[in-house]
Amino acid sequence: MAPLLLPCRLVALQPEMMDPLDPEQQETSYQPPELDSRDRSRPWGSGVTLVVSRAGHLVFLLITLRGSWPNNSPPASMADPSDLNLDAPSDLQDIPDLAMQLLPPPEATYPDKASLLTAVQSHGKAHGYNVVVKSSSTPTEKKPGRTAKVWLRCDRGGHYRPRNGLTEETRKRRRTSRLMDCPFMLVAAGSPGIWSLTVLNPTHNHGPIVDKPRQPPHHKVRKGQVAATPYDWPHDCTFTPYTTALVIIDMQKDFCAPGGYMHYQGYDISPAQALIPKLQHLLQAFRSAGFPVYHTREGHRPDLSTLSSREAYRSRNNATGLGIGSPGPMGRLLIRGEMGHDIVDELYPIQGEPIIDKPGRGAFTYTDFELLLRIKNIKNIVIAGVTTDVCVSTTMREANDRGFDCVVLDDGTAAAEPGLHTATMESVKMEGGIFGAVAKLEDVIQGVENFKAATMKKQTPQMAG
């Protein structure tokens, strides 16, 4: 087998300077003659650096391989790695498995040191390792001719050095050091306007870094609040029956039952139907804790005196040609007093729960809803019902403009199209909660249960006395 001849660089060190990578060292070097064009064209061109002391002792050997072989196969004259004597005494790391070879950054030039460091570190992170600065040198008054250099290494390079006499065995917190003497090494040299990067050793003795998922920070909801996004609601921790009300929007048969208004509009009513058992649970929780509850219904007078010509035209602009006021299985569509206009039986209001009849989408427009809330000192509103993108959204925005702190239930509302529901929820959370907050049913119910528990705790000592 033909031997592999590598161009060499011989470096002689002063006796007191034994670190070949120390930027402060003074060195004399022998540069091999320039390779001819035939040698330069070989993609497997390599280099060897021999570092010796003045006494002639070999103190460092660095083998640098550059490039790759065509078709990922070495030439026939290349020595077989299996012939290497790996048992020979050496300070070098064991040759890592090929699966652990991480790509070094390409050798290139950069306009300044900052851009070079940014590019190198970004490349390293993209390929599974971190690059850190080991040392650097800059020109000084005494040595104005010194070339500015930066030595870069993998953050797993070096050995663990015990502090204060502690060792891995004596430390109380047994942690394995991440330092494993990784041989990866780069050097950057330059002057103002141009910096060049050279790969001294492209290999690593470890696999790519696997980022462990970070545990989300612990979040504790304060007393008087409900877990919500983008802020825990209400903002002033006043979640009590004296300041907070539940508003259920338009859970009417015309919106939730077959043969109703939404059915003739050609929309899927199954999302609204799926809400009914969820809102039953929500209603039970609010009622049991004494929170005020309000219901809304959209509809018009039987003589259609509250229906504009545009609204009448719009409601009939569908495949069936049926709209507000048209006859249906449950009576005229969205007309007050008809069966379809009424609230579904499962969520029907009990005594003391007002019903707000509105002619449009918003519960505050042409109604006395705001007056009812102000009289009871309500300032926080929990909103549930249908449809998310129309009546729910409109009511929430109207309430927000009137100074109410609103939370809409993500899984307590529904739309005919899932995309419209998602978009509406995202719009609420914009700009730190521009229209209020978004919460889950279970979190709001938990807030109600927390209030009940706190109330019982206060009443227990009084009852005992």
N, C-alpha and C positions, 0 to 999 in steps of 0.2 A: 504494500500500500504506500502510495507516494506521500511524503510528509507535507504538511501544510506550513508554508512560510508566511509569517506575518510581519509587516513593518513595525519597527520598535521605536520607542522613545526612552532614552536613558536619563534618569534624573538623579543627581547627586545632592545629598542634603548635608547641611552643617551638622556636626555631632549633637548639638543641643536642640536641634529641630527635627523631631522624628515623625511629626504628623504630616503626611504628604498632602492632606487637604486643608492645612492651615493657610489662610490667605496671607498671613504675615511672613511666611517662610521665604528664604532666599534660595533660589534653585538655579542650577546650571543644567541645561538639557542638551541632548543630542537629537537633532531632527533627522530622520532618514531622508535620503534623496527623493525627489519628486517621482511618483510612480508614472510609468509611461501610459499612453492612452489605452493600451490593452489591459493593464492592471486596473486603471481607473474605471473601466467599463464593467468590471466584475461586480455584480450586485452583492457578493458575499465578502467584499473587502472588509478587513478587520484591523485592529490595532492592539499593540501590547505596550504597556508602560511598566518599566522596571525601575523601582525606586531603591537606591542603595545609600548607605551611609558613607562617610569619608573613609571609614576603615574597610569598606568593601562588603559590608554585610547587607544581604537582601532584606529589606524591611517592608516592602509593599509590592504587590504584583496586581496589575489591573488589566484585565482582558476586555476589550470593547468590541462587540460585534455590531456591525451596522448593516441595515438593509435586510433583504430576504432573498431566498433562492427562487428562481423561476419555477412556477407550478408547485411551490412548496416542497421541493425535493432538492437536496444538496447535490453538487456535481460529483461525478464518480471519484475524483481525486481527493474529496474531502474525507478527513479521518472519521472513522466510526466512533461515536461517543461511547459505545460499549467497550472500546479498547482503552479508555482512560482509566488510570489507576486512582480510583476515588478514595482508596484507603491510605494514600500517601499523606503525611502530615501537612496540614494546610490550615490557614486562618480563614479561608474563604467559606461561604455558606455552601451547603449541599445544593447541587443543581436542582432547582424546583421543578415540579411536574409541569409539563407543557400546558396543562389546563390552567396553571396559575400565572402564565405569562400575560402580563397586562401591558397594553400598548403604551409606549412612551409618547410624549408630544413630539410633533415633527420639528426637526431643526429648521429654524427660520430666523428672520430679523424683525425687530420691532422698533417703533419710533422712540420708545422710552422704557424705563424699567417697570413702571407701573402697569403698562399695557402688557408687557411680557409676563409679569407675575400673574395678572388676571387671566391671560390666555392659558398659561401652564396649569394653574390651579383649576380652572374650569374643565380643561381636558382631563385632568386626573380624576375629578369627581365624576365626570361622564363615563370613565372607564373603570371605576371601582376602587380608587385609592386617593389619598390626600397628599398633596405636595406642600412642604413647609420649607422655610428658609433655615439653612443650617448655619451659615456664616456669610460674611460679606467683607469686602475691602473697598476703600475709596482713596483717591489721591489726598495727600496731606501736604503741609508746608515743607516738611522734611523730605517727603517723597512725592514731589509733584508729578513725576512721570509714571507713577503706579497706575495700572489699568483698573478701572472700577469693575468689580466682579461680585457675583452672588452665587453661592453654592446652594443647591436645592436638593432635598432628599425626600423620601417617603416618610410619613409621620410614624411609621413603624421601624424606622432605622434606629440603631443604637441599642445599648443594653440597659436594663434596669439597674440603677445605682441606689443602694439602700441609704437612707438618711438617718442620722442620729444613731447609727449602729444597728438599725432595724434590718431584718432580712424578711424574705417572703414567709419563712417559718415562724418568725417571732411577731409579725404584725398581727394586731387584733382583727383587723378587717382583712380577711384573706381574699385578695384580688390578684388575678393574673395580669401582669404588666402587658400592655399592648406592644411594648418594644420587643422586637424580635430580630434586630440587626439586619433589617432589609437592606440589600446592597444597592438599591436603585439610587442613582446620583445624576444630577444635571449641573451644568455650570453656565452662567450667563455673564457675558462680558460686553462692555461697550463704552461709549462716550456720548456726550450730548447729541441727540439726533438719531442714533442708531445703536441698538443692542442686539447681540446675536446669541442664540441658544445652542448649546452643544450637549449631546447626550453622552455622559461618561460611562454609565452602566444602565442599560435599559431593563434589567431583570428585577423581579420581585421574588421573595421566598414565601409568599402567602397568596391566597386567593383574593378575589375582589371583596371589598367591604360590603357587608349586607346591613343596610340601615334597619334597625329594630323599630317597630312602630312605637311612637311615643304615646305614653298614657296621657289622655286628656287631663288638663288641670282640674283639680277638685273644685266643684262649684256647689256652693250651699245657698239655697234660696232663703232670703231673709223672712222673718215673721211678717205676715200681712201681705205676702207676695205669692205669685204663681210663676213657675218656671216657664219662660217664654222667649221668643226671639223677635227682634234683636236686643230686647231688654226684658228683665223680669218685670212682670206686670202685677198691679199698677205701679207706676214709677215712685209713688210716695208711700207705698206699703199700707194702703188703706183698703184691703180686701175684706170688707165686713158687710153684713146685710144693711147697714145704715148708710152705706155709700155706694154699693155695687148692686147692679141689677142684671138679670139674664133676659135677653131679647131673642125670641125665636121668630125668624123671618119666614113668612109665607109658606108654612107647611100645610098647604091647602090641597084638597082633592084635585083641583084643576091643574096642579103642578106635580102631584105625586101618584095619581090613580089613572088607570086606563080609561079612555073616553073623555079625558079632561083637556084643558087648553093646550098644555105642552104636547099631549098625544097628537092633537090635530096640527100642531106646528111641525111635526115630523121629528121630534127629538126623543132621545132615550130617557125614560123616566126611572130606570133601575137605580141610578146613583141616588136619586131622591128617596126612593123606597128603602134603600139600604140604610139611610140615615135614621129612619123611624125608631128602631130598637136602641140605637146609640143615644138619641135625644131623650128617649124614655128614661134611661139611666141617669142622664144629666138632670132632667127635670126632677126626678125623685130626690137627688142629692140637694139641689137648691131648695126645694120645698121643705125638706126635712130640717134644714138649717135656718129657715126663715128668711131666705133671700127673696126680694121681690122679683116677679116674673112678668114679662110683657110679651104679647103675641101680636103679629101684624098680619093683615090680609090685604092683598091687592085686588081691587075690583071697582066697578062703576055703578052709578045709580041705574035703576031699571029703565029710565027714560033716556039714558046715554047722554045726559046733560053735562057730565064731567068728562066725556070722551071727545077729544079733538078730532078734526077731520084727518089730520096726518096720522094720528094714532090708529084710527079706524082703518085707514088705507094700509098702514104698515102691518097691522095684525092679520090682514087677509092676504098679504103678499106671500103666499105659500102654495104648495101643490094642491091642497084641498080647497083653497079659497075660503076657508072658514076662519073667523077671527072673533074678536071681542063682541059679545052680543049674539053670536050665532047659536042656533040650537044644538044641544048635545045630549048624550045619555043621562047626564046629571043636571040638565037644565041649561039655560043660556050661559055661554062661556064667560067667566070672570064678571058675573053680574051679582051684586049684593042680594042676599036672600036666597039664592039658588044653592042646591046641594053641592055642586062643584066648588062654589066659592068658600065653603066652610072648611075649617081645620080638620085634619084627619082625626079619627076617633081616639087613636092611641096617645095623641098629644093634646087632647082637647083641654082648654083652660078650665081651671077650677074656680070657685068663688074667690074673688079678690084679685084675680089676674086680669088686668085690662086687655082689651083687644083694640088695636089701632087699625082702623079701616083707612087705607090710603088709595088715592086714585092713580098714583104713579109708582116709580121705583123706590124713591126715598121715603122713609118712615116719618121724616120731619116736614115734608112738603105738603101744605094744605091740611095739616092735622094739628091736634093739641098734644102731641107726644112730648115735646120739649117742656110744656107746662107741667105735665104729670111728673116728669123727672125732677124738675126744679123744686116742686112742692115737697117732694120726699128727700131732697138734698142728695140725689143720686149724681155722682160725678164719674163713675166707672161703669162701663157697659161691656158685658160678655155677649158676643154675637154668634148665633148659629142659625142654620136653615138653608134656604135656597132662594135664588141661584147665586153661586159665589160671585160670578162676574157681573151680575146685574143688580138685583135688589139688595143683596148682602153688601156688595162693594159700595153702592150708592149710599145706603144708610150709614155705613161706617165713615164715609167721607163727610157726609152731612154732620154727623156727630162730632167728628174731629174739628170741623170748622166752628163748632159751637163750644169748643173747649172741653169736651168729654174725652177721657182716656179710655180707648177701646182696645179690646183683644178679640180677634176672630179665631175660631176653632178650625184648624186645618182639617181634622178628621170629623168635624161637626158641621161641615158645610159641603155642598156638592154643586156641580155644574153639569150642563148637558154634554160638554166636551172636556175631557181631562186636562187638555192643554190650557184651556181658559182658566180652570181652577188653579193650576200651578202658576200661571202668569199673574193672576190676581194676588196670590199669596206673596210672590216675590215683590210685587209693587208696594205692598204694605210695608215690607221690611226695608225698602230703599231709604237712604239718607238717615240711617239710625232709627227707623220706625216713623216714617213721615205721616202715616195714617194711623199708627198704633203698633200693636204687637201681634204675633202669631203664636198660638199655643195648642197643645194637644188636649183632648178630652180628659184623659186620665190625670194630667197635671192640674187642670182646673178642678176636677172632682177631688183630688188630693188636697188642694187648697181649701175647699169647703170642709173636708173632714178635719183638717188641721184647725180651722176656726172652731168647729164643734168641740174638738178635744180641749182646746184652750178655754172655751167657755165653761165646759164641764169641770175643768180643773179649778177655775175660780169659784164656781158655785159649791164645790164639795166642802171646803172649810166652813162656809156659811151654813150649810145644811147640818154639819156636825155640831156647830155651836148652838 
